[in-house]
Amino acid sequence: MSILRVLLAIFFPPFAVIDKGCGSFLIIFILTICGWIPGVIGALIILNKSKT
C-alpha cells in the first residue's frame, strides 16, 4: 500500500479501490454516500488486505 493510495483513500475513497474490482468499488461508493468516514475506513481495509 503506497502513500499515494492512502491519500487517495482519505480524500476520494471509491477511486482508491477502483482496480480491486466492481464489487469493492460499489461497496466503498455506498459507504461513502452514507458517510465519509465509513468510506475511508472501508477503503483502507480493502487496500490493506494482502494479495493471495
C-alpha positions in Angstrom: 0.0 0.0 0.0 1.7 3.2 -1.2 1.4 6.7 0.3 -0.5 7.8 -2.9 -3.1 5.1 -2.3 -3.6 6.1 1.3 -4.0 9.7 0.4 -6.4 8.8 -2.4 -8.4 6.6 0.1 -8.6 9.5 2.5 -9.8 12.1 0.0 -11.6 10.0 -2.6 -12.3 6.5 -1.2 -14.0 5.0 -4.2 -11.2 5.9 -6.6 -8.6 4.3 -4.3 -10.2 0.8 -4.8 -11.2 1.1 -8.4 -8.7 -1.5 -9.6 -9.8 -4.0 -6.9 -13.0 -4.9 -8.8 -16.5 -3.7 -9.3 -17.8 -5.1 -6.0 -15.2 -3.3 -3.9 -15.9 -0.1 -5.8 -19.6 -0.4 -5.3 -19.3 -1.2 -1.6 -17.0 1.7 -0.9 -19.2 4.0 -3.0 -22.3 3.2 -1.0 -20.3 3.6 2.3 -19.0 7.0 1.2 -22.6 8.1 0.3 -23.7 7.0 3.8 -20.8 8.9 5.4 -17.3 9.9 4.5 -15.6 8.2 7.5 -17.1 4.7 6.8 -15.9 5.0 3.2 -12.4 5.9 4.2 -12.3 3.0 6.7 -13.6 0.5 4.2 -11.2 1.7 1.5 -8.2 1.4 3.9 -9.3 -2.1 4.9 -9.6 -3.2 1.3 -6.3 -1.7 0.4 -4.6 -3.3 3.4 -5.7 -6.9 2.5 -2.8 -8.9 1.2 -3.0 -10.4 -2.2 -3.1 -14.2 -2.2 
